[in-house]
């Protein structure tokens, strides 16, 4: 089975390299292949880069894949090590590695062992480049947020080795001190909690972890004084259980904002403007309504996207304009897909009112998608008889926390169900060109 998987990986990577060489536009190819391969655009780009590097720089490693010896994951580990080298040096490493593996034991093909062997070969081929590679890697230090499962996420920071070791040593020492002082949390829990406390500027380990947050609960117009147990979402993460949402939202430091939705459509109330630059209210309503980039295969949270005029805004000679700056003419597009919209061969259309997206690629493939409403439409007009429901929930946990006379504008929260990430290559975090 491993051999078959390796051969299929080799065939795919070689094919992607051929397509990229023929078309000459890796970004455009990656966008077109995203719905075909059913992976993220960034993953398609990685595969294209890996395929091109194997064909051009590591042909013998590619032959090993075709022979069933190595899968794509192991090849990617090797390519990461040789990435800083020029093509000639990389081919030298490829030849030396092939010689070393002729009589090597089976364990030598383990990705970790293989990468370690390649590191030694890189130092042999380019002994003077170690300093430059290290300095380049330090310049590229970064912090990433990766959403996980069960309402958990990982925070990963890439730092110089000695700095990372010092950080861990300090956190570990503080955690062990708290443990010796009688704290009942495990060392893993304490290290995680101490790290969060230090980053949030609190006394490490003094209190259980908590943070002010915006809870993703939406309220229809006819139930503005009640909180629904369904549809709970954490901004930038996605759906979460209602009990967990309550635990977060009852934090007195949490920020609350009103978002009233039409119960007949499930959509937020629309507002319009005659100026080109959208107001904060329009931005917020578009963000809450669409929640992520309108491209069918892009899940970048709307709060990190550009506000795009679907019908272009333009000032005419008679003082009029083109498309209005309004929720009905606006949609979120990440920077990448905002630019792609006007590229030759691409036809992307989004209907902000009905939430329909239609995309046709330069090679004629067409994809469609439909936006899900923020709330499930009731299909009936709101009634005035809401007193019974309001009374039934008048003493809810939220009312007890906010106070019995808490104003309506502090009872609803905005949401973005798309899972957030902080990978700079996927987010294009430069400021939006309105």
Secondary structure by P-SEA (a helix, b strand, c coil): caaaaaaaaaaaaaaaaaaaaaaccaaaaaaaacccccccaaaaaaaaaaaaaaacccaaaaaaaaaccccaaaaaaaaaaaccccaaaaaaaaaaaaaaacccccccccaaaaaaaaaaaaaaacccaaaaaaaaaaaacbbbbbbbcccbbbbbbbccaaaaaaaaaaaaaaaaaaaaacccccaaaaaaaaaaaaaaccccccccbbbbbbbbcccccccccccccccccccccccccaaaaaaaaacccbbbbbbbbcccccccbbbbbccccccaaaaaaaaaaccccccccccccccccccccccbbbbccccccccccccccbbbbcaaaaaacccccbbbbbccccbbbbbbcccbbbbbbbbbcccccccccccccaaaaaaaacccaaaaaaccccccccccbbbbcccccccccccccccccc
